[in-house]
């Protein structure tokens, strides 16, 4: 597991795993709680809670989480089940899927966006 620093406020949902700047991870990262990335990850990240990519954070891979905030660089598909925030210094190259999209002035986004209640890009067949 990649728990480097954990700040806990009593409840499990408030727990934040921080991947600090200077840390490089190659491979899949998954967490039941919240994750903040200030380092460099080459691989997919799947979190049950919130995912934050800091200003100096860099990710190449697929991101999945409830609420995702991007302040750094991301190359890959982003699937935010509730909300995706592209902060002013964000650079996202890849497709995004979310219910609520917030783009701050200055953010760079190259790709397709899909907003709806579907939790994936799979087409819905008429039988469903």
N, CA, C and O atoms as a MOPAC input file, in Angstrom:
PM7 MOZYME 1SCF
protein

 N      0.84100 1    -1.19000 1     0.00000 1
 C      0.00000 1     0.00000 1     0.00000 1
 C      0.87100 1     1.23300 1     0.00000 1
 O      2.02700 1     1.19300 1     0.42300 1
 N      0.29900 1     2.35200 1    -0.48700 1
 C      1.06800 1     3.57100 1    -0.67700 1
 C      0.69900 1     4.63700 1     0.34300 1
 O      0.57400 1     5.80700 1    -0.01900 1
 N      0.52200 1     4.27000 1     1.60200 1
 C      0.19700 1     5.26700 1     2.61100 1
 C      1.49800 1     5.88800 1     3.08700 1
 O      2.29300 1     5.24300 1     3.77100 1
 N      1.70800 1     7.15100 1     2.71900 1
 C      2.95000 1     7.81800 1     3.06600 1
 C      2.75700 1     8.75500 1     4.25100 1
 O      3.56000 1     8.76700 1     5.18400 1
 N      1.68600 1     9.53600 1     4.20400 1
 C      1.32300 1    10.39000 1     5.33000 1
 C     -0.18000 1    10.28600 1     5.46700 1
 O     -0.90000 1    10.41000 1     4.47600 1
 N     -0.65900 1    10.06400 1     6.65300 1
 C     -2.10200 1     9.96700 1     6.84600 1
 C     -2.53400 1    10.95500 1     7.91100 1
 O     -2.02400 1    10.94800 1     9.03200 1
 N     -3.48400 1    11.80600 1     7.54300 1
 C     -4.06900 1    12.72900 1     8.51500 1
 C     -5.46100 1    12.20800 1     8.83400 1
 O     -6.29500 1    12.07800 1     7.93800 1
 N     -5.71800 1    11.91400 1    10.08600 1
 C     -7.01200 1    11.36700 1    10.45300 1
 C     -7.70900 1    12.28400 1    11.44700 1
 O     -7.10800 1    12.73900 1    12.42100 1
 N     -8.97400 1    12.54600 1    11.18900 1
 C     -9.78500 1    13.36700 1    12.09400 1
 C    -10.83700 1    12.50800 1    12.78300 1
 O    -11.92900 1    12.99200 1    13.08300 1
 N    -10.53100 1    11.26600 1    13.03100 1
 C    -11.47300 1    10.40300 1    13.74200 1
 C    -12.25100 1     9.48700 1    12.82800 1
 O    -12.27100 1     8.27600 1    13.04700 1
 N    -12.90000 1    10.03500 1    11.79600 1
 C    -13.71300 1     9.17600 1    10.93400 1
 C    -12.90500 1     8.71500 1     9.72600 1
 O    -11.98700 1     9.40100 1     9.27800 1
 N    -13.25700 1     7.55800 1     9.21600 1
 C    -12.50300 1     6.96000 1     8.11400 1
 C    -12.60200 1     7.80100 1     6.85100 1
 O    -11.64500 1     7.86000 1     6.07800 1
 N    -13.73600 1     8.45300 1     6.62400 1
 C    -13.91400 1     9.23400 1     5.40000 1
 C    -13.04000 1    10.49200 1     5.38200 1
 O    -12.76500 1    11.03300 1     4.31100 1
 N    -12.60500 1    10.96100 1     6.54600 1
 C    -11.78200 1    12.16600 1     6.60800 1
 C    -10.30000 1    11.84500 1     6.42600 1
 O     -9.47500 1    12.75500 1     6.34600 1
 N     -9.96200 1    10.57100 1     6.36200 1
 C     -8.56700 1    10.18100 1     6.22800 1
 C     -8.04500 1    10.56300 1     4.84900 1
 O     -8.70900 1    10.31700 1     3.84200 1
 N     -6.86400 1    11.16000 1     4.79900 1
 C     -6.27200 1    11.57000 1     3.53100 1
 C     -4.89800 1    10.92900 1     3.38900 1
 O     -4.04700 1    11.07500 1     4.26700 1
 N     -4.68200 1    10.22400 1     2.29300 1
 C     -3.37200 1     9.68300 1     1.97200 1
 C     -2.68000 1    10.69000 1     1.07000 1
 O     -3.22200 1    11.06700 1     0.03100 1
 N     -1.48800 1    11.12800 1     1.45400 1
 C     -0.77000 1    12.12100 1     0.67700 1
 C      0.43200 1    11.47000 1     0.00100 1
 O      1.28600 1    10.87100 1     0.65400 1
 N      0.47700 1    11.60100 1    -1.33000 1
 C      1.64200 1    11.16300 1    -2.09100 1
 C      2.44200 1    12.43500 1    -2.35700 1
 O      2.10300 1    13.22800 1    -3.23600 1
 N      3.50000 1    12.61300 1    -1.58600 1
 C      4.22800 1    13.88400 1    -1.55500 1
 C      4.99400 1    14.15500 1    -2.84200 1
 O      5.26200 1    13.24600 1    -3.62700 1
 N      5.34300 1    15.43100 1    -3.04400 1
 C      6.16000 1    15.79000 1    -4.20300 1
 C      7.52100 1    15.12300 1    -4.04000 1
 O      8.03900 1    15.01200 1    -2.92900 1
 N      8.08800 1    14.68700 1    -5.14300 1
 C      9.34100 1    13.94500 1    -5.08800 1
 C      9.12100 1    12.44200 1    -5.08500 1
 O     10.05400 1    11.67800 1    -5.32900 1
 N      7.88700 1    12.00800 1    -4.80800 1
 C      7.56600 1    10.57800 1    -4.82700 1
 C      7.11900 1    10.19600 1    -6.23200 1
 O      6.27800 1    10.86900 1    -6.82800 1
 N      7.69200 1     9.09900 1    -6.76400 1
 C      7.31000 1     8.58500 1    -8.07600 1
 C      6.75800 1     7.18000 1    -7.89600 1
 O      7.41700 1     6.32000 1    -7.31000 1
 N      5.54800 1     6.94400 1    -8.39900 1
 C      4.92800 1     5.61900 1    -8.30100 1
 C      4.59700 1     5.13900 1    -9.70400 1
 O      4.01300 1     5.87200 1   -10.50200 1
 N      4.98000 1     3.88800 1    -9.99900 1
 C      4.58500 1     3.26700 1   -11.26000 1
 C      3.73300 1     2.06600 1   -10.90800 1
 O      4.19900 1     1.13300 1   -10.25300 1
 N      2.47000 1     2.09000 1   -11.34700 1
 C      1.55500 1     1.00300 1   -11.04000 1
 C      0.22000 1     1.53600 1   -10.58100 1
 O      0.00400 1     2.74600 1   -10.52900 1
 N     -0.68200 1     0.61600 1   -10.24400 1
 C     -2.02300 1     1.00600 1    -9.84100 1
 C     -2.06300 1     1.43700 1    -8.38200 1
 O     -1.40700 1     0.84700 1    -7.52400 1
 N     -2.85300 1     2.48600 1    -8.11800 1
 C     -3.05400 1     2.96900 1    -6.75600 1
 C     -4.54800 1     2.91300 1    -6.47400 1
 O     -5.34900 1     3.41700 1    -7.26100 1
 N     -4.92900 1     2.29700 1    -5.34500 1
 C     -6.34500 1     2.28700 1    -4.97100 1
 C     -6.46500 1     2.58500 1    -3.48500 1
 O     -5.60000 1     2.22200 1    -2.68900 1
 N     -7.57200 1     3.26500 1    -3.12300 1
 C     -7.77100 1     3.66600 1    -1.74200 1
 C     -9.25000 1     3.69100 1    -1.41900 1
 O    -10.07700 1     4.01900 1    -2.26900 1
 N     -9.58200 1     3.33800 1    -0.16700 1
 C    -10.96600 1     3.42100 1     0.29900 1
 C    -11.31400 1     4.83900 1     0.74000 1
 O    -12.49100 1     5.17800 1     0.86600 1
 N    -10.30200 1     5.66600 1     0.97300 1
 C    -10.53800 1     7.01600 1     1.47900 1
 C    -10.17300 1     8.07000 1     0.46500 1
 O    -10.33600 1     7.88100 1    -0.74000 1
 N     -9.67100 1     9.19300 1     0.97300 1
 C     -9.29800 1    10.32600 1     0.13600 1
 C     -7.79900 1    10.30800 1    -0.14100 1
 O     -7.00600 1     9.89400 1     0.70500 1
 N     -7.41700 1    10.76700 1    -1.34300 1
 C     -6.01400 1    10.76000 1    -1.74000 1
 C     -5.64800 1    12.12300 1    -2.31700 1
 O     -6.40300 1    12.70600 1    -3.09600 1
 N     -4.47700 1    12.62200 1    -1.92200 1
 C     -3.91500 1    13.83700 1    -2.52100 1
 C     -2.58800 1    13.46800 1    -3.16900 1
 O     -1.73700 1    12.83500 1    -2.54400 1
 N     -2.41700 1    13.86900 1    -4.42800 1
 C     -1.19400 1    13.55100 1    -5.16500 1
 C     -0.43100 1    14.83800 1    -5.44400 1
 O     -0.90000 1    15.70100 1    -6.18700 1
 N      0.74600 1    14.96000 1    -4.84500 1
 C      1.64800 1    16.06200 1    -5.15800 1
 C      2.87800 1    15.53300 1    -5.89500 1
 O      3.72700 1    16.30900 1    -6.33400 1
 N      2.97000 1    14.22900 1    -6.02700 1
 C      4.09600 1    13.58300 1    -6.70300 1
 C      3.74000 1    13.20200 1    -8.12400 1
 O      2.90700 1    13.83900 1    -8.77000 1
 N      4.39600 1    12.13500 1    -8.60500 1
 C      4.26800 1    11.71000 1    -9.99300 1
 C      3.80400 1    10.25700 1   -10.02400 1
 O      4.45000 1     9.38700 1    -9.44100 1
 N      2.69200 1     9.99100 1   -10.69800 1
 C      2.17200 1     8.62800 1   -10.79100 1
 C      2.00300 1     8.23900 1   -12.25000 1
 O      1.38100 1     8.95400 1   -13.03500 1
 N      2.57300 1     7.08300 1   -12.59600 1
 C      2.34600 1     6.49200 1   -13.91400 1
 C      1.52700 1     5.23500 1   -13.67700 1
 O      2.07100 1     4.19000 1   -13.32000 1
 N      0.22800 1     5.33600 1   -13.87500 1
 C     -0.66100 1     4.21500 1   -13.60500 1
 C     -2.03200 1     4.73700 1   -13.20500 1
 O     -2.22200 1     5.93900 1   -13.02000 1
 N     -2.97800 1     3.82700 1   -13.07400 1
 C     -4.35100 1     4.20300 1   -12.76400 1
 C     -4.53100 1     4.44000 1   -11.26900 1
 O     -3.89000 1     3.79100 1   -10.44300 1
 N     -5.41200 1     5.37900 1   -10.93600 1
 C     -5.74700 1     5.65300 1    -9.54400 1
 C     -7.24700 1     5.50600 1    -9.37900 1
 O     -8.03100 1     6.09800 1   -10.12100 1
 N     -7.64100 1     4.69600 1    -8.38200 1
 C     -9.05700 1     4.50100 1    -8.09000 1
 C     -9.27200 1     4.74300 1    -6.60600 1
 O     -8.70500 1     4.04300 1    -5.76800 1
 N    -10.09800 1     5.74100 1    -6.27900 1
 C    -10.37900 1     6.04600 1    -4.87800 1
 C    -11.88700 1     6.03700 1    -4.64000 1
 O    -12.67000 1     6.42100 1    -5.50900 1
 N    -12.27800 1     5.58700 1    -3.43800 1
 C    -13.69600 1     5.58900 1    -3.06500 1
 C    -14.13900 1     6.98600 1    -2.65700 1
 O    -15.31600 1     7.32700 1    -2.77600 1
 N    -13.19600 1     7.79800 1    -2.17500 1
 C    -13.51500 1     9.14300 1    -1.71200 1
 C    -13.12500 1    10.19500 1    -2.72900 1
 O    -13.42300 1    10.07500 1    -3.91700 1
 N    -12.45100 1    11.23400 1    -2.24400 1
 C    -12.04800 1    12.35600 1    -3.08400 1
 C    -10.59100 1    12.22800 1    -3.50500 1
 O     -9.74700 1    11.75900 1    -2.74200 1
 N    -10.31200 1    12.65600 1    -4.73500 1
 C     -8.95800 1    12.62400 1    -5.27500 1
 C     -8.55600 1    14.04900 1    -5.62800 1
 O     -9.25400 1    14.74200 1    -6.36900 1
 N     -7.42700 1    14.47200 1    -5.08700 1
 C     -6.91200 1    15.81300 1    -5.37300 1
 C     -5.54200 1    15.68400 1    -5.99900 1
 O     -4.66700 1    15.01000 1    -5.45700 1
 N     -5.35100 1    16.33300 1    -7.14700 1
 C     -4.04100 1    16.39800 1    -7.77800 1
 C     -3.52700 1    17.80900 1    -7.54100 1
 O     -4.08100 1    18.77500 1    -8.06600 1
 N     -2.45800 1    17.92600 1    -6.74200 1
 C     -1.91100 1    19.23400 1    -6.39900 1
 C     -1.26400 1    19.92400 1    -7.58600 1
 O     -1.09600 1    19.33700 1    -8.65500 1
 N     -0.90300 1    21.18500 1    -7.37600 1
 C     -0.32600 1    22.01100 1    -8.43300 1
 C      0.91600 1    21.37500 1    -9.05400 1
 O      1.15400 1    21.52200 1   -10.25300 1
 N      1.71900 1    20.65700 1    -8.23300 1
 C      2.94100 1    20.03300 1    -8.73100 1
 C      2.73100 1    18.54700 1    -9.03300 1
 O      3.67100 1    17.85700 1    -9.42600 1
 N      1.51400 1    18.05600 1    -8.85200 1
 C      1.20100 1    16.65400 1    -9.11100 1
 C      1.11900 1    16.36500 1   -10.60000 1
 O      0.73500 1    17.22200 1   -11.39600 1
 N      1.48700 1    15.13600 1   -10.96300 1
 C      1.45600 1    14.72100 1   -12.36500 1
 C      1.01700 1    13.26300 1   -12.43300 1
 O      1.59900 1    12.40600 1   -11.76800 1
 N     -0.00900 1    12.98000 1   -13.23700 1
 C     -0.52300 1    11.60700 1   -13.34300 1
 C     -0.68900 1    11.24000 1   -14.80800 1
 O     -1.25300 1    11.99900 1   -15.59700 1
 N     -0.18200 1    10.05000 1   -15.16000 1
 C     -0.43300 1     9.45800 1   -16.47100 1
 C     -1.21000 1     8.18500 1   -16.21900 1
 O     -0.64500 1     7.18800 1   -15.76800 1
 N     -2.50900 1     8.20800 1   -16.50900 1
 C     -3.33200 1     7.03100 1   -16.25900 1
 C     -4.77600 1     7.42900 1   -16.05900 1
 O     -5.14400 1     8.59600 1   -16.18500 1
 N     -5.58100 1     6.44000 1   -15.74600 1
 C     -7.01000 1     6.65900 1   -15.56200 1
 C     -7.30200 1     7.01900 1   -14.11200 1
 O     -6.80100 1     6.37000 1   -13.19400 1
 N     -8.11900 1     8.06100 1   -13.90600 1
 C     -8.49500 1     8.51000 1   -12.56300 1
 C     -9.96300 1     8.20500 1   -12.31700 1
 O    -10.81300 1     8.48900 1   -13.16100 1
 N    -10.26200 1     7.61700 1   -11.14300 1
 C    -11.63900 1     7.34700 1   -10.76200 1
 C    -11.82700 1     7.75900 1    -9.31100 1
 O    -11.01100 1     7.41900 1    -8.45500 1
 N    -12.91100 1     8.49700 1    -9.03000 1
 C    -13.20100 1     8.91200 1    -7.66700 1
 C    -14.55300 1     9.59200 1    -7.57800 1
 O    -15.21700 1     9.80500 1    -8.59300 1
 N    -14.96500 1     9.93600 1    -6.35500 1
 C    -16.23900 1    10.63300 1    -6.15500 1
 C    -16.12800 1    12.07100 1    -6.65000 1
 O    -16.79700 1    12.46700 1    -7.60500 1
 N    -15.27600 1    12.84300 1    -5.98800 1
 C    -14.99800 1    14.22000 1    -6.40000 1
 C    -13.50700 1    14.31300 1    -6.69800 1
 O    -12.67400 1    13.94100 1    -5.87100 1
 N    -13.17700 1    14.81100 1    -7.88600 1
 C    -11.78200 1    14.90200 1    -8.29900 1
 C    -11.45000 1    16.36700 1    -8.55400 1
 O    -12.14100 1    17.04700 1    -9.31200 1
 N    -10.37800 1    16.85000 1    -7.91000 1
 C     -9.89200 1    18.21300 1    -8.13200 1
 C     -8.50900 1    18.11700 1    -8.75300 1
 O     -7.62300 1    17.45500 1    -8.21300 1
 N     -8.32600 1    18.78200 1    -9.89500 1
 C     -7.04200 1    18.72100 1   -10.58200 1
 C     -6.42100 1    20.11200 1   -10.58600 1
 O     -7.00300 1    21.06800 1   -11.09900 1
 N     -5.22300 1    20.20600 1   -10.00100 1
 C     -4.48100 1    21.45700 1   -10.00000 1
 C     -3.17800 1    21.32600 1   -10.76800 1
 O     -2.50000 1    22.32000 1   -11.03200 1
 N     -2.83000 1    20.09100 1   -11.12600 1
 C     -1.57200 1    19.82300 1   -11.82800 1
 C     -1.82600 1    19.26100 1   -13.21300 1
 O     -2.75200 1    19.68300 1   -13.90500 1
 N     -0.99000 1    18.29500 1   -13.61800 1
 C     -1.07300 1    17.73500 1   -14.97100 1
 C     -1.63100 1    16.31700 1   -14.93100 1
 O     -1.19000 1    15.49300 1   -14.12900 1
 N     -2.59800 1    16.03700 1   -15.79400 1
 C     -3.16600 1    14.69100 1   -15.91000 1
 C     -3.27000 1    14.32800 1   -17.38400 1
 O     -3.80700 1    15.08900 1   -18.18900 1
 N     -2.74000 1    13.13400 1   -17.73000 1
 C     -2.91800 1    12.57600 1   -19.06900 1
 C     -3.65400 1    11.26500 1   -18.91000 1
 O     -3.09900 1    10.29800 1   -18.38900 1
 N     -4.92000 1    11.22300 1   -19.36100 1
 C     -5.70400 1    10.00500 1   -19.24400 1
 C     -7.16900 1    10.32300 1   -19.00000 1
 O     -7.55900 1    11.48400 1   -18.88100 1
 N     -7.96500 1     9.28200 1   -18.92900 1
 C     -9.40100 1     9.42600 1   -18.73000 1
 C     -9.71000 1     9.71500 1   -17.26300 1
 O     -9.14100 1     9.09400 1   -16.36600 1
 N    -10.61600 1    10.66300 1   -17.02900 1
 C    -11.00800 1    11.02800 1   -15.67100 1
 C    -12.49200 1    10.72900 1   -15.48900 1
 O    -13.33100 1    11.22200 1   -16.24300 1
 N    -12.80900 1     9.91200 1   -14.47800 1
 C    -14.19900 1     9.55400 1   -14.18300 1
 C    -14.51300 1     9.97900 1   -12.75000 1
 O    -14.18200 1     9.28400 1   -11.79000 1
 N    -15.16500 1    11.14700 1   -12.63100 1
 C    -15.56500 1    11.65600 1   -11.32100 1
 C    -17.05900 1    11.38500 1   -11.15400 1
 O    -17.87700 1    11.93200 1   -11.89400 1
 N    -17.41300 1    10.54400 1   -10.18700 1
 C    -18.81200 1    10.13200 1   -10.03900 1
 C    -19.72000 1    11.30200 1    -9.67800 1
 O    -20.88300 1    11.32500 1   -10.08000 1
 N    -19.20400 1    12.27200 1    -8.92400 1
 C    -20.02400 1    13.42200 1    -8.53400 1
 C    -19.56800 1    14.71400 1    -9.20200 1
 O    -20.33400 1    15.33800 1    -9.93700 1
 N    -18.31000 1    15.12300 1    -8.94800 1
 C    -17.86200 1    16.44200 1    -9.40800 1
 C    -16.40800 1    16.40700 1    -9.82400 1
 O    -15.58600 1    15.72900 1    -9.20800 1
 N    -16.09500 1    17.15300 1   -10.88800 1
 C    -14.71700 1    17.33000 1   -11.33500 1
 C    -14.41000 1    18.82300 1   -11.34600 1
 O    -15.14100 1    19.61200 1   -11.94400 1
 N    -13.31300 1    19.20600 1   -10.67500 1
 C    -12.88100 1    20.60200 1   -10.64600 1
 C    -11.52500 1    20.70800 1   -11.33900 1
 O    -10.55800 1    20.06000 1   -10.93800 1
 N    -11.46900 1    21.53400 1   -12.38600 1
 C    -10.20100 1    21.83400 1   -13.04500 1
 C     -9.77000 1    23.21000 1   -12.54000 1
 O    -10.34600 1    24.23200 1   -12.91300 1
 N     -8.75400 1    23.21700 1   -11.69200 1
 C     -8.28700 1    24.46700 1   -11.10400 1
 C     -7.50700 1    25.28200 1   -12.14400 1
 O     -7.21000 1    24.78900 1   -13.23200 1
 N     -7.18200 1    26.52100 1   -11.80100 1
 C     -6.62400 1    27.45800 1   -12.78000 1
 C     -5.31500 1    26.97900 1   -13.41200 1
 O     -5.03000 1    27.32400 1   -14.55900 1
 N     -4.51800 1    26.19500 1   -12.69200 1
 C     -3.24200 1    25.73000 1   -13.24800 1
 C     -3.31800 1    24.29600 1   -13.76300 1
 O     -2.29000 1    23.68600 1   -14.05700 1
 N     -4.53700 1    23.75600 1   -13.87300 1
 C     -4.72000 1    22.36700 1   -14.31800 1
 C     -4.44400 1    22.21800 1   -15.80700 1
 O     -4.74200 1    23.10600 1   -16.60600 1
 N     -3.85500 1    21.05200 1   -16.16600 1
 C     -3.71700 1    20.65800 1   -17.56500 1
 C     -4.24400 1    19.23300 1   -17.66500 1
 O     -3.63900 1    18.30700 1   -17.12500 1
 N     -5.37100 1    19.05300 1   -18.35300 1
 C     -5.96500 1    17.72200 1   -18.53500 1
 C     -5.97500 1    17.38700 1   -20.01000 1
 O     -6.62300 1    18.05900 1   -20.81200 1
 N     -5.23400 1    16.32100 1   -20.36100 1
 C     -5.24500 1    15.81500 1   -21.72800 1
 C     -5.88900 1    14.44200 1   -21.67500 1
 O     -5.24100 1    13.45800 1   -21.31900 1
 N     -7.16100 1    14.37600 1   -22.02900 1
 C     -7.88500 1    13.11100 1   -21.97100 1
 C     -9.36100 1    13.37500 1   -21.78300 1
 O     -9.77500 1    14.51100 1   -21.55000 1
 N    -10.14800 1    12.33300 1   -21.88400 1
 C    -11.59500 1    12.46400 1   -21.79100 1
 C    -12.04300 1    12.52000 1   -20.33500 1
 O    -11.38500 1    11.97300 1   -19.45000 1
 N    -13.16600 1    13.18700 1   -20.09800 1
 C    -13.69200 1    13.26200 1   -18.74200 1
 C    -15.15900 1    12.87000 1   -18.71000 1
 O    -15.89800 1    13.05800 1   -19.67600 1
 N    -15.55800 1    12.31900 1   -17.57000 1
 C    -16.93500 1    11.91300 1   -17.33700 1
 C    -17.29700 1    12.32500 1   -15.92200 1
 O    -16.62900 1    11.92200 1   -14.96900 1
 N    -18.34700 1    13.12500 1   -15.77300 1
 C    -18.74300 1    13.59900 1   -14.45000 1
 C    -20.17700 1    14.11700 1   -14.48700 1
 O    -20.73200 1    14.32700 1   -15.56500 1
 N    -20.78000 1    14.32500 1   -13.31900 1
 C    -22.10400 1    14.94600 1   -13.24100 1
 C    -21.98000 1    16.46000 1   -13.21500 1
 O    -22.72300 1    17.16000 1   -13.90300 1
 N    -21.02800 1    16.97600 1   -12.40900 1
 C    -20.83400 1    18.41500 1   -12.25200 1
 C    -19.40700 1    18.74600 1   -12.66000 1
 O    -18.45500 1    18.14800 1   -12.15800 1
 N    -19.26000 1    19.70800 1   -13.57900 1
 C    -17.94200 1    20.10200 1   -14.06100 1
 C    -17.69100 1    21.56800 1   -13.72200 1
 O    -18.48800 1    22.44000 1   -14.06600 1
 N    -16.56200 1    21.83200 1   -13.03500 1
 C    -16.16700 1    23.18900 1   -12.69900 1
 C    -14.81200 1    23.44300 1   -13.35100 1
 O    -13.84400 1    22.73100 1   -13.08500 1
 N    -14.75000 1    24.47300 1   -14.21400 1
 C    -13.49300 1    24.80900 1   -14.87600 1
 C    -13.13200 1    26.23800 1   -14.50100 1
 O    -13.85100 1    27.17900 1   -14.83700 1
 N    -12.01100 1    26.39300 1   -13.80200 1
 C    -11.56200 1    27.73200 1   -13.41900 1
 C    -10.81600 1    28.37900 1   -14.58600 1
 O    -10.24800 1    27.68500 1   -15.42900 1
 N    -10.82400 1    29.70900 1   -14.62600 1
 C    -10.13400 1    30.44900 1   -15.68500 1
 C     -8.65800 1    30.09200 1   -15.67800 1
 O     -8.00600 1    30.12100 1   -14.63400 1
 N     -8.13200 1    29.75300 1   -16.86000 1
 C     -6.72500 1    29.39500 1   -16.97600 1
 C     -6.48900 1    27.90300 1   -17.12200 1
 O     -5.41000 1    27.48600 1   -17.54300 1
 N     -7.48400 1    27.09300 1   -16.77900 1
 C     -7.33300 1    25.63500 1   -16.89600 1
 C     -7.25500 1    25.23600 1   -18.36500 1
 O     -7.89300 1    25.85600 1   -19.21700 1
 N     -6.46700 1    24.19500 1   -18.66100 1
 C     -6.32500 1    23.68200 1   -20.02200 1
 C     -6.95300 1    22.29500 1   -20.08000 1
 O     -6.62200 1    21.42200 1   -19.27800 1
 N     -7.86800 1    22.09600 1   -21.04200 1
 C     -8.52900 1    20.79600 1   -21.19800 1
 C     -8.56800 1    20.43400 1   -22.67400 1
 O     -9.12600 1    21.16300 1   -23.49500 1
 N     -7.96100 1    19.28300 1   -22.99900 1
 C     -7.99600 1    18.76000 1   -24.36300 1
 C     -8.59800 1    17.37300 1   -24.30900 1
 O     -8.00100 1    16.45600 1   -23.74400 1
 N     -9.78900 1    17.20800 1   -24.89700 1
 C    -10.43100 1    15.89900 1   -24.89500 1
 C    -11.93300 1    16.03500 1   -24.99500 1
 O    -12.45900 1    17.12400 1   -25.22100 1
 N    -12.62400 1    14.90800 1   -24.82200 1
 C    -14.07900 1    14.89500 1   -24.87000 1
 C    -14.62200 1    14.93800 1   -23.44800 1
 O    -14.00800 1    14.42000 1   -22.51500 1
 N    -15.77400 1    15.56200 1   -23.30500 1
 C    -16.41600 1    15.55800 1   -21.99500 1
 C    -17.80300 1    14.95100 1   -22.11700 1
 O    -18.50300 1    15.15600 1   -23.10800 1
 N    -18.19000 1    14.19600 1   -21.08500 1
 C    -19.51400 1    13.59000 1   -21.03700 1
 C    -20.07600 1    13.85000 1   -19.65200 1
 O    -19.46600 1    13.49600 1   -18.64300 1
 N    -21.25300 1    14.47600 1   -19.61400 1
 C    -21.87300 1    14.77900 1   -18.33000 1
 C    -23.23200 1    14.10900 1   -18.28200 1
 O    -24.07500 1    14.31600 1   -19.15400 1
 N    -23.43100 1    13.30200 1   -17.25000 1
 C    -24.69300 1    12.59800 1   -17.10700 1
 C    -24.62700 1    11.67200 1   -15.92300 1
 O    -23.63900 1    11.66500 1   -15.18800 1
 N    -25.67400 1    10.88600 1   -15.72700 1
 C    -25.71900 1    10.00600 1   -14.56300 1
 C    -25.02800 1     8.68000 1   -14.83100 1
 O    -24.82700 1     7.89800 1   -13.90200 1
 N    -24.65500 1     8.40300 1   -16.09200 1
 C    -23.93500 1     7.15800 1   -16.38600 1
 C    -22.57100 1     7.19800 1   -15.72000 1
 O    -21.91700 1     8.24100 1   -15.68200 1
 N    -22.14400 1     6.05300 1   -15.19300 1
 C    -20.86900 1     6.01500 1   -14.48200 1
 C    -19.74500 1     5.48200 1   -15.35400 1
 O    -18.65200 1     5.21000 1   -14.85500 1
 N    -19.99900 1     5.32700 1   -16.66500 1
 C    -18.92400 1     4.90400 1   -17.56700 1
 C    -19.27600 1     5.32900 1   -18.98500 1
 O    -20.37300 1     5.82900 1   -19.23600 1
 N    -18.34600 1     5.12900 1   -19.90700 1
 C    -18.57000 1     5.52100 1   -21.29000 1
 C    -19.31900 1     4.44700 1   -22.08100 1
 O    -19.53800 1     4.61300 1   -23.28100 1
 N    -19.71400 1     3.35400 1   -21.43300 1
 C    -20.37800 1     2.26300 1   -22.16400 1
 C    -21.70800 1     2.73500 1   -22.73400 1
 O    -22.47100 1     3.41000 1   -22.04300 1
 N    -21.99400 1     2.38700 1   -23.99200 1
 C    -23.31000 1     2.73700 1   -24.53900 1
 C    -24.40800 1     1.93400 1   -23.85200 1
 O    -24.20400 1     0.77700 1   -23.48400 1
 N    -25.55700 1     2.54600 1   -23.68300 1
 C    -26.67700 1     1.86800 1   -23.02900 1
 C    -27.51300 1     1.17700 1   -24.08900 1
 O    -27.99800 1     1.82100 1   -25.01900 1
 N    -27.68200 1    -0.12500 1   -23.95400 1
 C    -28.49600 1    -0.85300 1   -24.92200 1
 C    -29.96700 1    -0.68300 1   -24.59000 1
 O    -30.31200 1    -0.39000 1   -23.44500 1
 N    -30.84200 1    -0.86200 1   -25.57600 1
 C    -32.27000 1    -0.62800 1   -25.38300 1
 C    -32.89000 1    -1.63300 1   -24.41600 1
 O    -33.97100 1    -1.39400 1   -23.87800 1
 N    -32.21400 1    -2.74900 1   -24.19500 1
 C    -32.75000 1    -3.77600 1   -23.30500 1
 C    -32.64500 1    -3.41300 1   -21.83000 1
 O    -33.27600 1    -4.06000 1   -20.99500 1
 N    -31.85600 1    -2.38500 1   -21.48800 1
 C    -31.62500 1    -2.04900 1   -20.08500 1
 C    -32.69300 1    -1.13500 1   -19.53100 1
 O    -32.63900 1    -0.76100 1   -18.36000 1

